[in-house]
Amino acid sequence: MEQLHASKAMLVLGSSLMVYSAFRFCRVAKSAELDMCSLNIGRTRADADWTVKIEADCNSTLDKAIKKLGLHD
């Protein structure tokens, strides 16, 4: 929680957040008015709270981003 409070935003990758132990981070981020972004296929428990929701496959999306940014070997 310390790291979350020290952050400017929260990124969730590939999780529906159906387990409360993960979803509680979203509750804290929302109450701290942090920007929240999700990269996931399908519904999440925090769908009403995302600043940005990208509904796509994590592996291929992150791979494309890495290549576009020139961060690959």
Buried (B, 14 or more C-beta within 10 A) or exposed (E): EEEBEEEEEBEBEEBBBEEEEBBEBBEBBBEEEBEBBBBBEEEBBBEEBBEEBEEEEBEEBBEEEEEEEEEEE
